[in-house]
Amino acid sequence: MALTEEDVTGTSLQGEVLEWHRVLRRLAEHFRSHPRGRLSVGAAVDPDGRATGIAITSVDQPAPDDRTVRQTGALAYELSQLVERRMADQQERVLTAAKAMSAMEWSRLPLIDIAGLE
């Protein structure tokens, strides 16, 4: 029941929603494979070749702008609403099926000790 591209295009959002979703997927993959910042380490050595100091520099990747955050949040919100509706529908189907089961069918199911789950 994973979200599909059709789910993305089926939201109430206007504009290039699917293309934005694809861009976000590419960015997510990029940031999973590349750290957010870049580090460089250097050493100062004396004439005998012994280290006398080090320097560590870092360059952060730019943070996303406000528009990017709002668009991403809007898409995430719409998709979370879709997932919530699907979960509610599935729970209703399971409850309907459970109500239709006989006592004999229930007795054949394994017991789950929920007291031990706490």
MMTF fields as JSON, N, C-alpha, C and O atoms, coordinates in Angstrom:
{
  "mmtfVersion": "1.0.0",
  "mmtfProducer": "UNKNOWN",
  "numBonds": 471,
  "numAtoms": 472,
  "numGroups": 118,
  "numChains": 1,
  "numModels": 1,
  "chainsPerModel": [1],
  "groupsPerChain": [118],
  "chainIdList": ["A"],
  "bondAtomList": [4, 2, 8, 6, 12, 10, 16, 14, 20, 18, 24, 22, 28, 26, 32, 30, 36, 34, 40, 38, 44, 42, 48, 46, 52, 50, 56, 54, 60, 58, 64, 62, 68, 66, 72, 70, 76, 74, 80, 78, 84, 82, 88, 86, 92, 90, 96, 94, 100, 98, 104, 102, 108, 106, 112, 110, 116, 114, 120, 118, 124, 122, 128, 126, 132, 130, 136, 134, 140, 138, 144, 142, 148, 146, 152, 150, 156, 154, 160, 158, 164, 162, 168, 166, 172, 170, 176, 174, 180, 178, 184, 182, 188, 186, 192, 190, 196, 194, 200, 198, 204, 202, 208, 206, 212, 210, 216, 214, 220, 218, 224, 222, 228, 226, 232, 230, 236, 234, 240, 238, 244, 242, 248, 246, 252, 250, 256, 254, 260, 258, 264, 262, 268, 266, 272, 270, 276, 274, 280, 278, 284, 282, 288, 286, 292, 290, 296, 294, 300, 298, 304, 302, 308, 306, 312, 310, 316, 314, 320, 318, 324, 322, 328, 326, 332, 330, 336, 334, 340, 338, 344, 342, 348, 346, 352, 350, 356, 354, 360, 358, 364, 362, 368, 366, 372, 370, 376, 374, 380, 378, 384, 382, 388, 386, 392, 390, 396, 394, 400, 398, 404, 402, 408, 406, 412, 410, 416, 414, 420, 418, 424, 422, 428, 426, 432, 430, 436, 434, 440, 438, 444, 442, 448, 446, 452, 450, 456, 454, 460, 458, 464, 462, 468, 466],
  "bondOrderList": [1, 1, 1, 1, 1, 1, 1, 1, 1, 1, 1, 1, 1, 1, 1, 1, 1, 1, 1, 1, 1, 1, 1, 1, 1, 1, 1, 1, 1, 1, 1, 1, 1, 1, 1, 1, 1, 1, 1, 1, 1, 1, 1, 1, 1, 1, 1, 1, 1, 1, 1, 1, 1, 1, 1, 1, 1, 1, 1, 1, 1, 1, 1, 1, 1, 1, 1, 1, 1, 1, 1, 1, 1, 1, 1, 1, 1, 1, 1, 1, 1, 1, 1, 1, 1, 1, 1, 1, 1, 1, 1, 1, 1, 1, 1, 1, 1, 1, 1, 1, 1, 1, 1, 1, 1, 1, 1, 1, 1, 1, 1, 1, 1, 1, 1, 1, 1],
  "groupList": [{"groupName": "MET", "atomNameList": ["N", "CA", "C", "O"], "elementList": ["N", "C", "C", "O"], "formalChargeList": [0, 0, 0, 0], "bondAtomList": [1, 0, 2, 1, 3, 2], "bondOrderList": [1, 1, 2], "singleLetterCode": "M", "chemCompType": "L-PEPTIDE LINKING"}, {"groupName": "ALA", "atomNameList": ["N", "CA", "C", "O"], "elementList": ["N", "C", "C", "O"], "formalChargeList": [0, 0, 0, 0], "bondAtomList": [1, 0, 2, 1, 3, 2], "bondOrderList": [1, 1, 2], "singleLetterCode": "A", "chemCompType": "L-PEPTIDE LINKING"}, {"groupName": "LEU", "atomNameList": ["N", "CA", "C", "O"], "elementList": ["N", "C", "C", "O"], "formalChargeList": [0, 0, 0, 0], "bondAtomList": [1, 0, 2, 1, 3, 2], "bondOrderList": [1, 1, 2], "singleLetterCode": "L", "chemCompType": "L-PEPTIDE LINKING"}, {"groupName": "THR", "atomNameList": ["N", "CA", "C", "O"], "elementList": ["N", "C", "C", "O"], "formalChargeList": [0, 0, 0, 0], "bondAtomList": [1, 0, 2, 1, 3, 2], "bondOrderList": [1, 1, 2], "singleLetterCode": "T", "chemCompType": "L-PEPTIDE LINKING"}, {"groupName": "GLU", "atomNameList": ["N", "CA", "C", "O"], "elementList": ["N", "C", "C", "O"], "formalChargeList": [0, 0, 0, 0], "bondAtomList": [1, 0, 2, 1, 3, 2], "bondOrderList": [1, 1, 2], "singleLetterCode": "E", "chemCompType": "L-PEPTIDE LINKING"}, {"groupName": "ASP", "atomNameList": ["N", "CA", "C", "O"], "elementList": ["N", "C", "C", "O"], "formalChargeList": [0, 0, 0, 0], "bondAtomList": [1, 0, 2, 1, 3, 2], "bondOrderList": [1, 1, 2], "singleLetterCode": "D", "chemCompType": "L-PEPTIDE LINKING"}, {"groupName": "VAL", "atomNameList": ["N", "CA", "C", "O"], "elementList": ["N", "C", "C", "O"], "formalChargeList": [0, 0, 0, 0], "bondAtomList": [1, 0, 2, 1, 3, 2], "bondOrderList": [1, 1, 2], "singleLetterCode": "V", "chemCompType": "L-PEPTIDE LINKING"}, {"groupName": "GLY", "atomNameList": ["N", "CA", "C", "O"], "elementList": ["N", "C", "C", "O"], "formalChargeList": [0, 0, 0, 0], "bondAtomList": [1, 0, 2, 1, 3, 2], "bondOrderList": [1, 1, 2], "singleLetterCode": "G", "chemCompType": "PEPTIDE LINKING"}, {"groupName": "SER", "atomNameList": ["N", "CA", "C", "O"], "elementList": ["N", "C", "C", "O"], "formalChargeList": [0, 0, 0, 0], "bondAtomList": [1, 0, 2, 1, 3, 2], "bondOrderList": [1, 1, 2], "singleLetterCode": "S", "chemCompType": "L-PEPTIDE LINKING"}, {"groupName": "GLN", "atomNameList": ["N", "CA", "C", "O"], "elementList": ["N", "C", "C", "O"], "formalChargeList": [0, 0, 0, 0], "bondAtomList": [1, 0, 2, 1, 3, 2], "bondOrderList": [1, 1, 2], "singleLetterCode": "Q", "chemCompType": "L-PEPTIDE LINKING"}, {"groupName": "TRP", "atomNameList": ["N", "CA", "C", "O"], "elementList": ["N", "C", "C", "O"], "formalChargeList": [0, 0, 0, 0], "bondAtomList": [1, 0, 2, 1, 3, 2], "bondOrderList": [1, 1, 2], "singleLetterCode": "W", "chemCompType": "L-PEPTIDE LINKING"}, {"groupName": "HIS", "atomNameList": ["N", "CA", "C", "O"], "elementList": ["N", "C", "C", "O"], "formalChargeList": [0, 0, 0, 0], "bondAtomList": [1, 0, 2, 1, 3, 2], "bondOrderList": [1, 1, 2], "singleLetterCode": "H", "chemCompType": "L-PEPTIDE LINKING"}, {"groupName": "ARG", "atomNameList": ["N", "CA", "C", "O"], "elementList": ["N", "C", "C", "O"], "formalChargeList": [0, 0, 0, 0], "bondAtomList": [1, 0, 2, 1, 3, 2], "bondOrderList": [1, 1, 2], "singleLetterCode": "R", "chemCompType": "L-PEPTIDE LINKING"}, {"groupName": "PHE", "atomNameList": ["N", "CA", "C", "O"], "elementList": ["N", "C", "C", "O"], "formalChargeList": [0, 0, 0, 0], "bondAtomList": [1, 0, 2, 1, 3, 2], "bondOrderList": [1, 1, 2], "singleLetterCode": "F", "chemCompType": "L-PEPTIDE LINKING"}, {"groupName": "PRO", "atomNameList": ["N", "CA", "C", "O"], "elementList": ["N", "C", "C", "O"], "formalChargeList": [0, 0, 0, 0], "bondAtomList": [1, 0, 2, 1, 3, 2], "bondOrderList": [1, 1, 2], "singleLetterCode": "P", "chemCompType": "L-PEPTIDE LINKING"}, {"groupName": "ILE", "atomNameList": ["N", "CA", "C", "O"], "elementList": ["N", "C", "C", "O"], "formalChargeList": [0, 0, 0, 0], "bondAtomList": [1, 0, 2, 1, 3, 2], "bondOrderList": [1, 1, 2], "singleLetterCode": "I", "chemCompType": "L-PEPTIDE LINKING"}, {"groupName": "TYR", "atomNameList": ["N", "CA", "C", "O"], "elementList": ["N", "C", "C", "O"], "formalChargeList": [0, 0, 0, 0], "bondAtomList": [1, 0, 2, 1, 3, 2], "bondOrderList": [1, 1, 2], "singleLetterCode": "Y", "chemCompType": "L-PEPTIDE LINKING"}, {"groupName": "LYS", "atomNameList": ["N", "CA", "C", "O"], "elementList": ["N", "C", "C", "O"], "formalChargeList": [0, 0, 0, 0], "bondAtomList": [1, 0, 2, 1, 3, 2], "bondOrderList": [1, 1, 2], "singleLetterCode": "K", "chemCompType": "L-PEPTIDE LINKING"}],
  "groupTypeList": [0, 1, 2, 3, 4, 4, 5, 6, 3, 7, 3, 8, 2, 9, 7, 4, 6, 2, 4, 10, 11, 12, 6, 2, 12, 12, 2, 1, 4, 11, 13, 12, 8, 11, 14, 12, 7, 12, 2, 8, 6, 7, 1, 1, 6, 5, 14, 5, 7, 12, 1, 3, 7, 15, 1, 15, 3, 8, 6, 5, 9, 14, 1, 14, 5, 5, 12, 3, 6, 12, 9, 3, 7, 1, 2, 1, 16, 4, 2, 8, 9, 2, 6, 4, 12, 12, 0, 1, 5, 9, 9, 4, 12, 6, 2, 3, 1, 1, 17, 1, 0, 8, 1, 0, 4, 10, 8, 12, 2, 14, 2, 15, 5, 15, 1, 7, 2, 4],
  "groupIdList": [1, 2, 3, 4, 5, 6, 7, 8, 9, 10, 11, 12, 13, 14, 15, 16, 17, 18, 19, 20, 21, 22, 23, 24, 25, 26, 27, 28, 29, 30, 31, 32, 33, 34, 35, 36, 37, 38, 39, 40, 41, 42, 43, 44, 45, 46, 47, 48, 49, 50, 51, 52, 53, 54, 55, 56, 57, 58, 59, 60, 61, 62, 63, 64, 65, 66, 67, 68, 69, 70, 71, 72, 73, 74, 75, 76, 77, 78, 79, 80, 81, 82, 83, 84, 85, 86, 87, 88, 89, 90, 91, 92, 93, 94, 95, 96, 97, 98, 99, 100, 101, 102, 103, 104, 105, 106, 107, 108, 109, 110, 111, 112, 113, 114, 115, 116, 117, 118],
  "secStructList": [7, 7, 7, 7, 2, 2, 2, 2, 2, 6, 1, 1, 7, 7, 1, 1, 2, 2, 2, 2, 2, 2, 2, 2, 2, 2, 2, 2, 2, 2, 2, 2, 2, 1, 7, 1, 3, 3, 3, 3, 3, 3, 3, 3, 3, 7, 6, 6, 1, 7, 3, 3, 3, 3, 3, 3, 3, 3, 3, 3, 7, 7, 7, 7, 7, 2, 2, 2, 2, 2, 2, 2, 2, 2, 2, 2, 2, 2, 2, 2, 2, 2, 2, 2, 2, 2, 2, 2, 2, 2, 2, 2, 2, 2, 2, 2, 2, 2, 2, 6, 7, 7, 2, 2, 2, 2, 2, 6, 1, 7, 7, 7, 7, 1, 4, 4, 4, 7],
  "xCoordList": [0.82, 0.0, 0.869, 0.471, 2.04, 2.914, 2.279, 1.487, 2.641, 2.143, 2.713, 3.858, 1.906, 2.318, 2.34, 1.903, 2.851, 2.834, 1.4, 1.115, 0.5, -0.906, -1.499, -2.359, -1.037, -1.48, -1.047, -1.801, 0.164, 0.684, -0.134, -0.519, -0.4, -1.16, -2.629, -3.34, -3.088, -4.478, -4.753, -5.896, -3.722, -3.947, -4.654, -4.788, -5.101, -5.786, -4.816, -5.244, -3.526, -2.523, -2.457, -2.609, -2.229, -2.144, -0.678, 0.205, -0.429, 0.923, 1.646, 1.029, 2.948, 3.821, 4.105, 5.261, 3.054, 3.19, 4.02, 4.897, 3.755, 4.483, 5.959, 6.819, 6.262, 7.663, 8.36, 9.511, 7.674, 8.241, 8.513, 9.557, 7.583, 7.76, 8.994, 9.776, 9.167, 10.336, 11.631, 12.638, 11.607, 12.79, 13.128, 14.293, 12.117, 12.355, 12.942, 13.818, 12.467, 13.021, 14.485, 15.301, 14.83, 16.24, 17.088, 18.203, 16.575, 17.315, 17.513, 18.593, 16.483, 16.601, 17.7, 18.502, 17.736, 18.779, 20.158, 21.116, 20.254, 21.527, 22.021, 23.187, 21.142, 21.565, 21.79, 22.507, 21.183, 21.506, 22.913, 23.594, 23.357, 24.67, 25.766, 26.944, 25.407, 26.382, 26.062, 24.919, 27.055, 26.781, 26.365, 26.648, 25.692, 25.188, 26.31, 26.17, 27.409, 28.541, 29.774, 29.845, 30.734, 31.999, 33.109, 33.204, 33.936, 35.054, 36.368, 36.504, 37.334, 38.703, 39.627, 39.422, 40.639, 41.602, 42.98, 43.337, 43.749, 45.122, 46.047, 45.606, 47.328, 48.318, 49.467, 49.86, 49.995, 51.205, 52.371, 52.276, 53.443, 54.606, 55.832, 55.948, 56.735, 57.979, 58.984, 58.697, 60.155, 61.149, 61.571, 62.061, 61.385, 61.752, 60.62, 60.782, 59.461, 58.346, 57.422, 56.576, 57.562, 56.691, 55.504, 55.647, 54.344, 53.133, 53.259, 53.627, 52.941, 52.966, 51.582, 51.385, 50.641, 49.288, 48.383, 48.84, 47.117, 46.148, 45.13, 44.96, 44.469, 43.365, 42.219, 42.399, 41.042, 39.838, 38.874, 38.53, 38.445, 37.48, 36.239, 36.304, 35.109, 33.877, 33.067, 33.109, 32.339, 31.441, 30.086, 29.937, 29.1, 27.748, 27.038, 27.255, 26.186, 25.309, 24.256, 23.873, 23.782, 22.773, 21.479, 21.064, 20.862, 19.581, 18.485, 18.608, 17.42, 16.327, 15.647, 15.58, 15.153, 14.466, 13.036, 12.54, 12.38, 11.028, 10.029, 9.185, 10.111, 9.155, 9.298, 8.305, 10.53, 10.78, 10.179, 9.544, 10.388, 9.853, 8.33, 7.721, 7.707, 6.232, 5.681, 4.712, 6.288, 5.796, 5.942, 5.041, 7.08, 7.313, 6.348, 5.817, 6.119, 5.168, 3.758, 3.035, 3.35, 2.007, 1.832, 0.805, 2.833, 2.748, 2.736, 1.953, 3.598, 3.63, 2.288, 1.805, 1.69, 0.406, -0.68, -1.435, -0.755, -1.77, -1.598, -2.576, -0.354, -0.112, -0.376, -0.834, -0.097, -0.398, -1.903, -2.353, -2.686, -4.146, -4.627, -5.526, -4.025, -4.37, -4.053, -4.877, -2.879, -2.498, -3.455, -3.856, -3.817, -4.744, -6.099, -6.682, -6.6, -7.884, -7.766, -8.666, -6.667, -6.471, -6.408, -6.965, -5.738, -5.655, -7.031, -7.38, -7.81, -9.159, -10.017, -10.749, -9.935, -10.693, -10.281, -11.133, -8.983, -8.492, -8.929, -9.323, -8.86, -9.304, -10.787, -11.201, -11.582, -13.017, -13.253, -14.12, -12.493, -12.635, -12.261, -12.931, -11.191, -10.772, -11.831, -12.157, -12.367, -13.407, -14.649, -15.237, -15.052, -16.217, -15.98, -16.865, -14.777, -14.45, -14.423, -14.874, -13.893, -13.825, -15.229, -15.494, -16.118, -17.488, -18.225, -19.141, -17.834, -18.497, -17.985, -18.552, -16.928, -16.355, -17.19, -17.747, -17.259, -17.983, -17.064, -15.848, -17.685, -16.91, -15.934, -14.83, -16.328, -15.458, -14.224, -13.103, -14.444, -13.307, -12.36, -11.141, -12.916, -12.082, -11.273, -10.123, -11.878, -11.194, -9.992, -9.104, -9.952, -8.83, -7.636, -6.552, -7.833, -6.745, -5.822, -6.28, -4.532, -3.616, -3.897, -4.265, -3.717, -3.894, -2.633, -1.519, -2.82, -1.7, -1.799, -2.821, -0.749, -0.734, -0.373, 0.803, -1.382, -1.112, -0.632, -0.062, -0.844, -0.349, 1.167, 1.786, 1.77, 3.225, 3.861, 5.087, 3.064, 3.596, 3.926, 4.571, 3.512, 3.721, 5.127, 5.464],
  "yCoordList": [-1.188, 0.0, 1.259, 2.286, 1.186, 2.36, 3.437, 3.15, 4.679, 5.786, 5.695, 5.288, 6.077, 6.034, 7.446, 8.396, 7.57, 8.874, 9.311, 10.509, 8.368, 8.705, 9.316, 10.194, 8.849, 9.449, 10.904, 11.763, 11.173, 12.54, 13.437, 14.54, 12.968, 13.788, 13.88, 14.77, 12.977, 12.989, 13.928, 14.039, 14.606, 15.551, 16.793, 16.981, 17.629, 18.856, 19.988, 21.098, 19.719, 20.754, 21.07, 20.186, 22.33, 22.797, 22.908, 23.01, 22.887, 23.106, 21.806, 20.757, 21.9, 20.791, 19.873, 19.657, 19.346, 18.557, 17.296, 16.972, 16.597, 15.36, 15.647, 14.922, 16.682, 17.021, 17.403, 17.027, 18.142, 18.52, 17.273, 17.165, 16.342, 15.08, 14.339, 13.806, 14.304, 13.638, 14.342, 13.689, 15.665, 16.425, 16.079, 15.854, 16.034, 15.702, 14.305, 14.083, 13.373, 12.01, 12.001, 11.313, 12.772, 12.855, 13.521, 13.077, 14.581, 15.257, 14.335, 14.299, 13.599, 12.672, 11.649, 11.351, 11.119, 10.154, 10.803, 10.204, 12.031, 12.75, 12.941, 12.675, 13.401, 13.684, 12.415, 12.443, 11.296, 10.03, 9.585, 8.964, 9.897, 9.444, 10.499, 10.185, 11.734, 12.807, 13.512, 13.905, 13.671, 14.386, 15.833, 16.393, 16.427, 17.798, 18.813, 19.811, 18.591, 19.512, 18.817, 17.589, 19.618, 19.058, 19.491, 20.662, 18.553, 18.839, 18.652, 17.769, 19.498, 19.353, 19.428, 20.243, 18.582, 18.566, 18.75, 18.089, 19.647, 19.883, 19.906, 20.069, 19.744, 19.755, 20.673, 20.751, 21.362, 22.163, 21.331, 20.731, 21.297, 20.515, 21.414, 22.412, 21.039, 21.795, 21.283, 20.32, 21.909, 21.467, 20.015, 19.415, 19.441, 18.029, 17.086, 15.869, 17.63, 16.801, 16.398, 15.523, 17.017, 16.693, 17.654, 18.844, 17.116, 17.951, 18.936, 18.575, 20.205, 21.24, 21.844, 22.633, 21.476, 21.986, 21.41, 20.862, 21.543, 21.087, 22.185, 23.085, 22.099, 23.023, 22.188, 21.343, 22.445, 21.765, 22.834, 23.754, 22.71, 23.666, 22.91, 21.735, 23.597, 22.969, 23.966, 25.174, 23.429, 24.229, 23.544, 22.414, 24.23, 23.668, 23.842, 24.814, 22.874, 23.018, 24.048, 24.131, 24.824, 25.828, 25.172, 24.128, 25.804, 25.325, 25.632, 26.586, 24.839, 25.12, 26.448, 26.853, 27.106, 28.38, 28.145, 27.018, 29.225, 29.119, 28.519, 27.715, 28.896, 28.381, 26.87, 26.148, 26.404, 24.97, 24.234, 23.191, 24.792, 24.158, 24.134, 23.117, 25.239, 25.288, 24.309, 23.601, 24.262, 23.345, 21.894, 21.076, 21.597, 20.235, 19.876, 18.766, 20.81, 20.571, 20.37, 19.507, 21.166, 21.021, 19.647, 18.996, 19.208, 17.895, 16.788, 15.844, 16.899, 15.893, 15.838, 14.754, 16.995, 17.028, 16.337, 15.515, 16.674, 16.051, 14.536, 13.793, 14.081, 12.644, 11.966, 10.824, 12.648, 12.052, 11.905, 10.945, 12.848, 12.738, 11.532, 10.811, 11.316, 10.162, 8.865, 7.951, 8.778, 7.58, 7.362, 6.231, 8.438, 8.323, 7.776, 6.924, 8.269, 7.754, 6.277, 5.489, 5.907, 4.492, 3.617, 2.52, 4.096, 3.317, 3.149, 2.055, 4.211, 4.133, 3.16, 2.361, 3.218, 2.289, 0.844, -0.036, 0.606, -0.749, -1.233, -2.389, -0.36, -0.742, -1.095, -2.031, -0.358, -0.643, -2.004, -2.756, -2.329, -3.641, -4.771, -5.803, -4.57, -5.599, -5.77, -6.895, -4.66, -4.745, -5.449, -6.27, -5.147, -5.8, -7.305, -8.103, -7.684, -9.108, -9.77, -10.904, -9.058, -9.623, -9.831, -10.846, -8.88, -9.006, -10.169, -10.728, -10.541, -11.632, -13.009, -14.028, -13.045, -14.323, -14.949, -14.253, -16.258, -16.991, -17.208, -17.029, -17.599, -17.904, -19.046, -19.056, -20.001, -21.136, -20.638, -21.074, -19.723, -19.177, -18.408, -18.496, -17.662, -16.923, -17.866, -17.579, -18.994, -19.927, -20.598, -21.094, -20.62, -21.234, -20.291, -20.723, -19.018, -18.049, -18.071, -18.307, -17.831, -17.807, -16.593, -15.523, -16.782, -15.693, -14.841, -15.353, -13.557, -12.63, -11.975, -11.371, -12.087, -11.519, -10.043, -9.693, -9.178, -7.732, -7.146, -6.055, -7.832, -7.325, -7.331, -6.47, -8.281, -8.386, -7.403, -7.307, -6.672, -5.714, -4.375, -3.546, -4.141, -2.825, -2.63, -1.575],
  "zCoordList": [0.0, 0.0, 0.0, 0.549, -0.606, -0.665, -1.533, -2.431, -1.248, -2.062, -3.471, -3.666, -4.441, -5.844, -6.411, -5.762, -7.62, -8.289, -8.561, -8.581, -8.769, -8.97, -7.696, -7.765, -6.542, -5.287, -5.212, -4.755, -5.658, -5.63, -6.552, -6.166, -7.764, -8.708, -8.311, -8.778, -7.462, -7.027, -5.859, -5.413, -5.359, -4.259, -4.782, -5.991, -3.869, -4.26, -4.587, -4.904, -4.513, -4.772, -6.26, -7.103, -6.568, -7.953, -8.365, -7.513, -9.651, -10.16, -10.473, -10.659, -10.523, -10.916, -9.719, -9.355, -9.121, -7.899, -8.137, -7.336, -9.213, -9.481, -9.735, -9.237, -10.492, -10.751, -9.445, -9.225, -8.584, -7.284, -6.451, -5.808, -6.464, -5.74, -6.259, -5.47, -7.562, -8.154, -7.77, -7.497, -7.748, -7.325, -5.879, -5.55, -5.016, -3.611, -3.46, -2.624, -4.26, -4.201, -4.618, -4.004, -5.672, -6.1, -5.029, -4.76, -4.415, -3.348, -2.151, -1.561, -1.797, -0.667, -0.932, -0.048, -2.134, -2.489, -2.442, -1.955, -2.949, -2.932, -1.5, -1.209, -0.6, 0.764, 1.575, 2.576, 1.157, 1.818, 1.459, 2.275, 0.243, -0.203, -0.028, -0.196, 0.303, 0.522, 1.836, 2.068, 2.687, 3.933, 3.677, 2.618, 4.656, 4.502, 4.405, 3.697, 5.088, 5.038, 4.493, 4.439, 4.094, 3.596, 4.532, 4.9, 4.911, 5.803, 5.069, 4.222, 5.405, 4.906, 6.105, 7.005, 6.12, 7.208, 6.608, 5.633, 7.192, 6.743, 7.939, 9.077, 7.679, 8.756, 8.372, 7.208, 9.367, 9.195, 9.724, 10.795, 8.989, 9.412, 9.503, 8.791, 10.389, 10.521, 9.494, 8.783, 9.402, 8.402, 8.546, 7.59, 9.735, 9.924, 9.543, 9.629, 9.118, 8.703, 9.829, 9.644, 11.001, 12.127, 12.126, 11.844, 12.445, 12.502, 13.648, 14.765, 13.343, 14.379, 14.602, 15.526, 13.767, 13.922, 12.853, 11.85, 13.085, 12.097, 11.858, 12.679, 10.744, 10.423, 9.875, 8.998, 10.413, 9.948, 9.467, 10.209, 8.235, 7.698, 7.272, 6.911, 7.319, 6.879, 6.064, 6.295, 5.116, 4.295, 4.34, 3.875, 4.901, 4.964, 3.632, 2.909, 3.33, 2.182, 2.55, 3.717, 1.613, 1.963, 2.45, 1.946, 3.429, 3.951, 2.933, 2.165, 2.92, 1.983, 2.316, 3.477, 1.291, 1.485, 1.975, 1.955, 2.417, 2.986, 2.006, 2.402, 0.741, -0.246, -0.398, -0.48, -0.435, -0.547, 0.644, 0.491, 1.827, 3.038, 2.998, 3.331, 2.596, 2.548, 1.512, 1.787, 0.326, -0.708, -0.258, -0.443, 0.327, 0.792, 1.909, 1.941, 2.824, 3.909, 3.399, 3.897, 2.399, 1.834, 1.198, 1.389, 0.445, -0.19, 0.865, 0.764, 1.872, 2.938, 3.673, 3.999, 3.935, 4.627, 3.795, 4.315, 2.505, 1.632, 1.59, 1.671, 1.465, 1.389, 2.735, 2.765, 3.844, 5.151, 5.348, 5.974, 4.821, 4.899, 4.098, 4.531, 2.929, 2.098, 2.841, 2.863, 3.442, 4.188, 5.364, 5.637, 6.055, 7.181, 6.729, 7.4, 5.59, 5.063, 4.708, 5.0, 4.084, 3.726, 4.972, 4.991, 6.005, 7.245, 7.867, 8.311, 7.903, 8.468, 7.672, 8.255, 6.35, 5.504, 5.785, 5.906, 5.887, 6.13, 7.514, 7.67, 8.512, 9.851, 9.854, 10.537, 9.102, 9.021, 8.369, 8.812, 7.322, 6.672, 7.632, 7.678, 8.394, 9.349, 10.439, 10.817, 10.944, 11.97, 11.437, 12.14, 10.222, 9.616, 9.511, 9.82, 9.071, 8.959, 10.334, 10.49, 11.332, 12.682, 13.256, 13.901, 13.024, 13.525, 12.886, 13.488, 11.667, 10.958, 11.39, 10.998, 12.185, 12.601, 13.719, 14.569, 13.693, 14.743, 15.945, 15.868, 17.053, 18.26, 17.99, 18.534, 17.159, 16.82, 16.06, 16.324, 15.118, 14.367, 15.289, 15.143, 16.231, 17.178, 18.058, 18.39, 18.436, 19.344, 18.674, 19.367, 17.35, 16.625, 16.464, 16.072, 16.763, 16.614, 17.822, 18.94, 17.621, 18.774, 19.66, 19.175, 20.962, 21.913, 21.94, 21.822, 22.095, 22.215, 23.581, 23.906, 24.384, 25.719, 25.628, 25.524, 25.668, 25.535, 26.858, 26.865, 27.97, 29.252, 29.258, 29.884, 28.575, 28.526, 27.556, 27.504, 26.786, 25.811, 26.437, 25.795, 27.646, 28.263, 28.704, 29.241]
}
